[in-house]
Amino acid sequence: MKIKFKKPDPRAGMVVQMDSNLGYKFIEQGLAEQVAENVTSESSAPADVQQAEQVADSAAPAKSGKGKK
């Protein structure tokens, strides 16, 4: 089963695949919610992680059209 951790858990925003017994334990404690099996962790990543990846991509030096000969 897949679950997504909720605040105040330090893993909040993470989507993980785990044993259903343990997953239901987190859900019953209010630390997580069940998510559809087809949800990927990338699309469920916290916004700050996605933003950091975008910043890293945009910070890469642009290649010029000039090459060594």
C-alpha positions in Angstrom: 0.0 0.0 0.0 1.1 3.6 -0.6 0.7 6.3 2.1 1.6 10.0 2.2 2.8 11.3 5.6 1.1 14.4 7.1 2.4 17.1 9.4 3.7 17.2 12.1 5.5 14.0 11.1 9.1 14.9 9.9 8.4 12.8 6.8 5.4 15.0 5.9 4.8 15.1 2.1 6.7 11.9 1.4 4.9 9.1 -0.4 6.1 5.6 0.5 5.2 2.0 -0.4 5.0 -0.2 2.7 3.4 -3.2 4.3 -0.3 -2.6 4.7 -0.3 -3.5 8.5 2.3 -0.8 9.2 0.6 1.6 6.7 -2.7 1.3 8.5 -1.0 1.9 11.8 0.3 5.3 10.6 -3.1 6.1 9.2 -4.9 5.2 12.5 -2.4 7.4 14.4 -3.2 10.3 12.1 0.3 10.5 10.7 -0.5 9.5 7.1 -3.2 9.1 4.5 -3.6 6.4 2.0 -3.0 7.4 -1.7 -3.7 5.7 -5.0 -1.2 3.1 -6.1 -0.5 5.0 -9.3 0.8 8.1 -7.6 4.5 8.6 -8.0 6.8 10.0 -5.3 8.1 12.6 -7.8 4.7 14.1 -8.3 4.0 14.0 -4.6 7.3 15.5 -3.5 7.0 18.6 -1.4 7.0 21.8 -3.3 10.3 22.9 -1.8 12.0 19.8 -3.3 10.5 20.4 -6.7 11.5 24.1 -6.5 15.0 23.1 -5.6 15.2 20.8 -8.6 14.0 23.6 -10.9 16.6 26.1 -9.4 19.3 23.5 -9.9 18.3 23.0 -13.5 18.2 26.7 -14.2 21.5 27.3 -12.6 23.3 25.0 -15.0 25.6 27.0 -17.3 24.3 27.6 -20.7 26.2 26.0 -23.5 27.5 28.4 -26.1 27.5 27.6 -29.8 31.3 27.9 -29.8 33.2 24.7 -29.6 36.9 23.9 -29.4 38.5 23.0 -32.7 
